[in-house]
């Protein structure tokens, strides 16, 4: 006889809160030295969620976040596509290389890189410019994601 794993009320509530936090942190932009190259605070937060809760829960939280943003009118299908490419790439790297600090460092930048490459294909924009403007955010994510993960572990979050 197999036991069915249930989704607790606590997990449902925390995932709902995390999806809203992911949406809100995506709305905060940090200015960059390159005009127009501001970057979102949500990227290192997303890596932290994926590392601590696993790929499946992270993806569900991300989908809920994107749906909330779409229904509120603050995201469109292109935003959601870029976000989902980021989530799948970053989450896959973290899943393949569990408990690896290099995976934590590169997962966000790799997600950004692939999402920008596909965005260039979808829109016809110059891929080099999209990548140039994404570089500050990629560096920010690579530096801050390990710090956020350590802070989450020290504070007992995601238990």
Secondary structure, 3 states (H helix, E strand, C coil): CCCCCCCCHHHHHHHHHHHHHHHHHHHCEECCCCCCCCEECHHHHHHHHHHHHCHHHHHHHHHHHHHHHHHHCCCCHHHHHHHHHHHHHHHHHHHHCCCCHHHHHHHHHHHHHHHHHHHHHHHCCCHHHHHHHHHHHHHHHHHHHHHHHHHHHHHCCCC
